[in-house]
Amino acid sequence: MSKKGLQTNSLAGWLGIQTPIIISGPCSAETEHQTVTTAMQLKALNRVHLLRAGIWKPRTRPGQFEGAGEAGLAWLMAAKRETGIPVTTEVATAAHVEACLKAGVDVLWVGARTTVNPFSVQEIADALQGVDIPVMVKNPVNPDLELWIGALERLNRAGIRTLAAIHRGFSSFDKGPFRNAPMWDFAIELKTRFPELEIICDPSHICGNRELLPFVAQKALDLDMAGIMLESHITPDQAWSDAKQQITPAAFGKMLEGLIVRKAEVVSKEFRDTLTILREQIDQLDDDIMGKMSARMKISEQIGRYKRDNNVTILQVNRWDEILNTRLAQGNAMGLSQDFVTDLLKLIHHESIQVQQRVMNDKVEKAV
């Protein structure tokens, strides 16, 4: 076990391939014909490394198609026999795990609605004790990095060594054009904390529609994710679940042809030398920024003392509105995005209030 709590092997290595890992198949296994035919068309692309299909489907509302159940496992295994491609499906209970192991499913994944519940994840981990099978873990529905990490750790402690994470976006009130907000920072933070952990992007569930799939898939590859999991169906408009986000295998093939796979490292000395110079410039600018922030907070401390001595409240809304309006205009003139400037100002303002609050509290503590 590493000092950070995970000991993982490469899923790409287990598959015997180089990244990016390409996973595809229907959202749900609806019939044997649909499952096997989709798999055969994906096989013809000669690009897919793992076939996916949902057998048990957790639905938000009752009365919707909740998967074919164990009968669908036979269809998935038939697809494997016809194509020679390993298969994967989602498990949410110990019974699901046992059925998949009995059927011969190659890779399991834990869905977003399950990751959010440590009891459910532990049940799956207990069912996998002593089993050597790769497991992928989707991020929880809500944006909670520790829950995601906790699910990975529970499986790791059960003896699962070939682990991967799946970034499928997060439920948010402010979704914008996406079904699930990408919140790329969560995936970046996970990769930063566990560099050896492979992260696979699920553009289908991030987008919720076909139009944005190429954009999100390319973004994932540009962020050095290890692969993509994308839903495909022979007749996507007639799919029994998530029809809008599925595409035909042929359309998926065209999308793959348009994606650019970049390298994390380049051996060219000229490139490395130029990159080193640019990074040194960024380091210097970061040093300057940190120095300016420190100086700013020292002034905030002085302001706090002055307000304290004159019995003035810390928060003054008019002043904050003035700062926000003037700095947004200034940032826009300098080519900075409004969202970036707003987020940065909120962080600085929050820290400034905390500094002033400590000054106020210090006087109270001394008085006591």
C-alpha positions, 0 to 999 in steps of 0.5 A: 500500500502506498503512503497515499493509500492506493496500490494500483496496476494499469488497466491498459497493461491488463488489456495488453494495450497502450493508452488511450483505452477505448470502451464502448457499447450500449447504455443497456443490453436490451436484447441479444440481437441489439447487444451482439450486433452493436458489439460486432459493429464496434469490432469492425472499427478495430479500435475498441478494447472493452465492450460495455453494456448495462445489465442492471440500471439504477433509474431515478424514477420507478417504471423506467427500464431497469435493465434486463437482469441476469439474462443480459449477462448471457447476451454480453458473453455472447458478444464477447464470443463473437468479437473476442473483446473483453466485456464490462458491466456495472455492479451495485450489490454483492449479488450482482458481483456473484452473477458477473463472476459466475458468467465470466465478465472480465471487468466490473465498474461501480456506478456513480449512484453506488460510489456515493454510498460507502455501505454499498461500496463495502458490500461490493468490496467484501464480495470481491475479497480474494478475486483478481478482477479489474474494477473501475469506479465512477465518480459519485453523483455529487462533487465529493472527491473524498467519497471517490477516493474512499471507494477506490481505497475500499476496493484496494483494501479488499485486494483489487489491484487493477483499478481505474477511475471513471470521470462522468461529471457531477450533478449540479444546479448550474449544469450549463450545456451538460447533463452532468457538470464536468468539473475537470478540477476534481479529475485533475486533483485525483490524478495529482494525488494518485499519478499511477491511477488511470482515469477514463472519461465518460463523455456520454454521461457528461454531455447527455447529448451527441453534439458535445461528445467530440469536444468532451472526448478531446478535452479528456485526452488533452488532460492526459486521461487514460481513455474514454468510455462512450455509449453506442447503439445500433439504433440510438434513437430507439434506445430504451435508456439514454437515447440522446447521448448514444451514437452508432458504432459508425459515428463513433468510428468517425469521432475516433478518427477526429481525435488527437492523442497528444503525448504527456512527455516529448523527448525533443531537447529543443522542446524540453529546453523551451518548456523549461524556460517558459515554466521558469517564467511561470514560477517567477510570476507565481513567486511574485503573485504569492508575494503580492498576496502576502502584502495584501493580507498584511494590509487587510490585517491593518484594516481589521485593526482599524475597524476593530478600534473604531467599532466598524463591521468587517463586511461592507457590501458597498465596498465589495460591489465596488471591487467586483465591478472595477476589477471585472472591467480591468480583468476584461481589458487584460484578456481575463475571463469574467468567471476566472476574475470573479472566482479569484476575487471571491477567494481573495475577499474570503481570505481578507475577511478571515484575516480581519476576523482573526484580528477581531477575535484576538481582541475578544480573547485578550479581553476575556 
